[in-house]
Amino acid sequence: MRSYCIMLLLLASTMSWAQTDSSKVNQLSLGLDFMTHGEACGGGMPKTDKGDLEVEDKSRFLLGRTRIKADYQQRGLQVHAVIQNKAVWGASGNQGLNLYEGWAKITAKNGLFAQLGRLALSYDDERIIGPNDFAVASKTHDVARVGYEGHGHKAHVILAYNQNNGNVYNGTYYVDGAQPYKTLQTVWYHYDVANFPLGVSLLFMNMGLQAGQNNTKEWDYKVNSARTVDQQMYGGYVNYHSHFLKIEGSYYRQAGKFVSKKMETTKIDAWMASAKATISPTDQYGLTVGYDYLSGDDFVPNLYGGKFGMPRHEVLRGFAPLYGSNKKFYGIMDYFYESAYTHGFSPGLQNVFIGPYYKPNAKFSCRAMYHYMAVATKVGDLDRTLGHCVDLQASYQFSKDIALSVGYTQMRGTETMERLKQDGSSLQARWGWFSFIISPSLFTTKW
């Protein structure tokens, strides 16, 4: 708990700096955000045994998301809150209502700041930490964050300690919470090179993951027990951006241990690397090309009945993107990290992608992207190719507060995909979607 005590001292110190400012300028803003999202899917969904009931591998639904946003600011202080409701059209009840964001931020004149509450975190290209807003509900974290921003330097320290309830008995056990980690310690540093379009970031994360059994009625160490192990993620991100060329690269490693529900631990040794370049001869069009490599487990499970059995790993080598916005990188359908392989076997991923974009004016834009997908490790006698995917997207900004996005994805899988997913529907998958967003600012007042 020493690191959390240090965080509280920093918060108190920053608060004292902010209170020395005698300014009485206040600002209050209120806004709304309405999203209507529709999807039509076919193929690619796991089959389940429903007896005599025929299960369709397709679905169609509409989903609505409403957010009420409030911001209060005075010099040195900002308070932000977002209430969110998310529900499928026609669903009963109001189970999707929650506090999406709620935080207070204190800023000193010298660039130091302290922030406390529920935040939608976003770092670098969002490969490791991002809100994943395309998932409609998005991700947030309950954290304390302190740092410094100024003169081209940004340094953030993030701490979290999660719990299910404020209970007395068994008050340290954490299971099935909003985030998979019990504790989180993160350090992020970014530097923008002066007079040169280059930015460099470094990231280190330590996550305390917990497993065990829980019985809050009566504490018994023979029945109730928990085990916390640490898992690390560290690496960096580089971004070069001139008027006609943008180059991005990243490299991350995962280490530490994974703990199962039976409190068995397995060592982790995984890594990923990526490179992407976007060439823009003019502001109206350009071409993006890149390559992602995510390591995979090199221990192939035993085969039985033509299918893969439960793997037994001495070392986990399958890289996990953790809390990133995966749909930005591995295809909009995100066929590999949103929906896992059978029995948790992770053969990794190679993603080669290329595609043009076109933006004739400030309101309209469209793009196409082709993905060649392959496993990163050898899987028995199967070919490494998983499949081919094409993403099509278009967006139109009717006004400052009204926007429409539509998209279509076609995935064609191989025998390798079918065997790893243990599902014939993985050979063909189709997905069409749209998002209609209205986000008016109601009013802003100062006093």
Salt bridges, closest charged atoms under 4 A:
ASP33 OD1 - ARG65 NH2 3.44
GLU39 OE2 - HIS37 NE2 2.78
ASP71 OD1 - HIS80 ND1 2.88
GLU101 OE1 - HIS80 NE2 3.28
ASP125 OD2 - ARG127 NE 3.77
GLU126 OE1 - LYS328 NZ 3.79
ASP133 OD1 - ARG65 NH1 3.21
ASP133 OD1 - ARG67 NH2 3.72
ASP142 OD1 - ARG118 NE 2.66
GLU149 OE2 - HIS156 NE2 2.77
ASP192 OD1 - HIS190 NE2 2.75
GLU248 OE2 - LYS276 NZ 3.47
ASP269 OD1 - ARG253 NH2 2.72
ASP269 OD2 - ARG317 NH1 3.26
ASP283 OD1 - HIS243 NE2 3.62
ASP292 OD1 - ARG127 NH2 3.30
ASP297 OD2 - HIS313 NE2 3.55
ASP298 OD2 - ARG317 NE 3.04
ASP391 OD2 - HIS371 NE2 3.36
ASP401 OD1 - LYS400 NZ 3.18
GLU415 OE2 - ARG419 NH1 3.40
